[in-house]
């Protein structure tokens, strides 16, 4: 009977260890994903949206041809805290100075 209890304890301990390993792995994965590839920018320029402006045109006007415009639009959205491309006239955007 003692042998049976020992075996059950080993199986329980194994199950608990597997569950703990899964939890730790999941938590580490989420923290790695949440840190992501966010860049930090030291300098910004404030730009106010005018009629007819889009993120694309603002990025082209500000950066010119030397930068991937998609990357520039993403940086403007990230720094300005906006999720969509919808802009309002007079809205303030933070345009980062890219390296």
N, C-alpha and C positions, 0 to 999 in steps of 0.2 A: 504494500500500500504506500509506503514511503517513496518507493521508486516511482510510482505513478504520479505522486504530487511533485516530485522533482522534475519530471518530464513536462508536466503541465506548466510549472513555473518557468522552465526554459523556453517553452513555446510562447508564453505570455511576454516574457522579457524580450524575445525576438520580435514579436509583433509590436510592442511598445517602441523598440529601437527603430524598426522600419518606419513607423508612423512619425517618430521624432525626426528621423532623417528626411522624410518627405516634407515635413513642415519647415525645417531649416532651409532646405533647398528651395522651396517655394518662396520663402521670405527673402532669401538672398537674390533670387531671380527678380522679384518685384522691385527690390531696392536698386538693382542694376538697371532695370528698365526705366525706372522713374528718374534716375540721374541722367540717362540718355546722352545725347550729343549736344546738349545745350551749350552754346558759346556765351561767353561774357564779353561785353563791349565796354570799353572805357569812356568813349566819347560819343555823344549824340548831337544831332541837330534837330530842332523842332521845326516841323513843317505843318502848315495848316492846309487842309484840303480845300481846293477851289472847285468851282463847277466844272464838270467834265473830267476831273482827275480820277485815275485808277491807281491801284498799287503798282501796276506794271509801268504806267507812264511816270509816276513819281520816282520809281527805282531807275528808270532809264534817264530821266532828267538829272537825278542826283549823282548817279555812278557812271553814266556814259557806257561806252562799249567795252570797258576794261574788266567788267565783272559779269558773271553769269546772273542774268536778271532773275531767274527763278530763285537762286540763292539769296539775292538781294531782297526780293519780295518776302521770302520766308523770314529773313532777319528783321525786316520792318514790322511784320505781323507779330513776331515773337517779342520784340522790344516794346511795341505799342500795346501789347496785351489784347490783340484782337484775334478772333478765330476765323472769321469769314473775310471775304474780299469786299463786302459792302461798306462803303464809306459815306459819311455825311459831310456836306459842305460846312467848313469851319472846324471840323474835327481835327484835333492835334495828334500828329503822329511823331514818334521818336524814330529818327532815321539814324542808325548806327554808322559810325565811321569804320568802314571795313579795312582790313589790312591789305 
